[in-house]
Amino acid sequence: MEIRALSLDFTRSVGLSPVFETARMYAQGNPDLDVTLVCGITSFELG
C-alpha cells in the first residue's frame, strides 16, 4: 500500500476527515523528487 493510502487510513481511523485541499506549486518547474513519498500537513495563514 502506498504511503498516502496508509496516511489516509490512519487519519480516518482516529476520526479525522478532509476539510480543504491545496495545490502543489513550483516557481522553477517540477523538482526532481518522488512525490509519492511526500506527505505533509498544510494550513492557511490568513491575516
RAVENFEN-V150016 format. One record per residue. PSI is psi in whole degrees, -180 to 180 (NA if undefined). OMEGA is omega as a letter, one per 20 degrees, with the letter a starting at -180 (none if undefined). NEAR is the number of other C-alpha atoms within 12 Angstrom. Layout:
PSI_OMEGA_NEAR ; PSI_OMEGA_NEAR
This chain:
139_a_10 ; 161_a_13 ; -38_a_16 ; -41_r_16 ; -41_r_14 ; -42_r_15 ; -44_r_22 ; -42_r_19 ; -44_a_16 ; -50_a_14 ; -38_r_15 ; -34_a_13 ; -22_r_11 ; 13_r_10 ; 11_r_10 ; 156_r_12 ; 154_r_14 ; 141_r_13 ; -36_r_10 ; 165_r_10 ; 154_r_12 ; 168_r_12 ; 144_r_8 ; 123_a_14 ; 143_a_9 ; 141_a_9 ; -28_a_7 ; 46_r_7 ; 169_a_9 ; 133_r_11 ; 160_a_11 ; 80_r_8 ; 157_a_9 ; 99_a_10 ; -14_r_14 ; -15_r_14 ; 0_a_14 ; 126_r_13 ; 136_a_16 ; 176_r_15 ; 133_a_13 ; 141_r_13 ; 157_r_11 ; 136_r_10 ; 104_a_5 ; 142_r_4 ; NA_none_3
